[in-house]
Amino acid sequence: MNAEFNVWLLIVGLVVGAGLVWLVVMDSRRREADVDATERPREAAWLSAVMTEDGYEVSPDAAERMLELHRAYLEAPPPDEVETIEAGEPARVEDGEPATTEERRLEKADRPG
C-alpha cells in the first residue's frame, strides 16, 4: 500500500510541476517596462529595418520617437471616449484643435504674436 501511495504522489507532483512550468513559460513575454533606454535605439533600428522591408521609409530616429510616444501613451490614463475616424478625415482633439500637423502650422501662422 505504501508503494501505491508513492506512485500516486509522483503522478500528482508531475501534474502540479507541469502546471507551474506552463504558467511561468506563458508569463515570460517581454513587456514595455522590460525595455530600458539602452535597448530602445536597437529596437528602433530593428523597427526601421522591418518597416523599410515592408515599403515604408522610417528612419531609426523617427522609430525611436514613435516608441517613446507609445510608452507615454501607455503610461497616460485611458481616454474618456474613443472617436472613430473615417479614412481621409483628420482627427480632432476635444478642445477643437486640429489634429493634423499642417492644420496646426497654419493656425499658428494665423495667430498674432
C-alpha positions as CSV (number, residue, x, y, z in Angstrom):
1,M,0.0,0.0,0.0
2,N,2.9,2.4,0.7
3,A,4.2,1.9,-2.9
4,E,0.9,2.7,-4.4
5,F,0.7,5.9,-2.4
6,N,4.2,6.9,-3.6
7,V,3.2,6.3,-7.2
8,W,0.1,8.5,-6.7
9,L,2.2,11.3,-5.1
10,L,4.6,11.1,-8.1
11,I,1.8,11.5,-10.6
12,V,0.2,14.4,-8.7
13,G,3.7,16.0,-8.3
14,L,4.4,15.7,-12.0
15,V,1.0,17.2,-12.9
16,V,1.4,20.1,-10.5
17,G,5.0,20.7,-11.6
18,A,4.0,20.7,-15.3
19,G,1.2,23.2,-14.5
20,L,3.7,25.6,-12.7
21,V,6.2,25.4,-15.5
22,W,3.4,26.1,-18.0
23,L,2.4,29.2,-16.0
24,V,5.9,30.5,-15.9
25,V,6.5,30.0,-19.6
26,M,3.2,31.6,-20.5
27,D,4.1,34.7,-18.5
28,S,7.7,35.1,-19.8
29,R,6.8,37.5,-22.6
30,R,8.7,40.8,-22.5
31,R,6.7,43.9,-21.6
32,E,7.2,47.6,-22.3
33,A,8.7,48.1,-18.9
34,D,11.4,45.4,-19.7
35,V,12.9,47.5,-22.5
36,D,15.3,50.0,-21.0
37,A,16.8,53.2,-22.5
38,T,19.9,51.5,-23.7
39,E,17.9,48.9,-25.7
40,R,15.5,51.4,-27.3
41,P,17.9,52.5,-30.1
42,R,18.4,48.9,-31.1
43,E,14.6,48.3,-31.1
44,A,14.2,51.5,-33.2
45,A,16.8,50.3,-35.7
46,W,15.1,46.9,-35.9
47,L,11.7,48.6,-36.4
48,S,13.1,50.9,-39.1
49,A,14.6,47.9,-40.9
50,V,11.3,45.9,-40.8
51,M,9.3,48.9,-41.9
52,T,11.7,49.6,-44.8
53,E,11.3,45.9,-45.9
54,D,7.5,46.5,-45.9
55,G,7.9,49.5,-48.2
56,Y,7.7,52.3,-45.6
57,E,10.7,54.7,-45.2
58,V,11.0,55.2,-41.4
59,S,14.3,56.5,-40.1
60,P,15.7,54.9,-36.8
61,D,15.3,58.4,-35.2
62,A,11.6,58.6,-36.2
63,A,11.1,55.0,-35.0
64,E,12.7,55.8,-31.6
65,R,10.5,58.8,-31.2
66,M,7.4,56.7,-32.0
67,L,8.5,54.2,-29.4
68,E,8.9,57.0,-26.8
69,L,5.4,58.3,-27.7
70,H,4.0,54.8,-27.5
71,R,5.4,54.4,-24.0
72,A,4.0,57.8,-23.0
73,Y,0.6,56.8,-24.3
74,L,0.6,53.6,-22.3
75,E,1.6,55.4,-19.1
76,A,-1.2,58.0,-19.6
77,P,-4.7,57.4,-18.2
78,P,-7.1,55.9,-20.8
79,P,-9.1,58.3,-22.9
80,D,-12.7,59.0,-21.8
81,E,-14.2,58.4,-25.2
82,V,-12.7,56.8,-28.3
83,E,-13.6,58.7,-31.5
84,T,-14.0,56.8,-34.8
85,I,-12.2,58.4,-37.7
86,E,-13.2,57.8,-41.3
87,A,-10.5,57.4,-43.9
88,G,-9.2,60.7,-45.1
89,E,-10.7,62.7,-42.3
90,P,-8.4,64.4,-39.9
91,A,-8.8,63.5,-36.2
92,R,-9.9,66.3,-33.8
93,V,-9.0,66.6,-30.2
94,E,-11.5,67.5,-27.5
95,D,-10.7,71.2,-27.3
96,G,-11.3,71.6,-31.1
97,E,-7.6,72.0,-32.0
98,P,-6.9,70.5,-35.4
99,A,-5.1,67.2,-35.3
100,T,-3.0,67.3,-38.5
101,T,0.4,68.9,-38.4
102,E,-0.3,71.1,-41.4
103,E,-3.5,72.5,-39.9
104,R,-1.6,73.3,-36.6
105,R,1.1,75.0,-38.6
106,L,-1.4,77.1,-40.5
107,E,-3.3,78.1,-37.3
108,K,0.0,79.1,-35.6
109,A,0.8,81.3,-38.6
110,D,-2.6,83.0,-38.4
111,R,-2.2,83.8,-34.7
112,P,-0.8,87.2,-33.7
113,G,2.5,87.3,-31.8
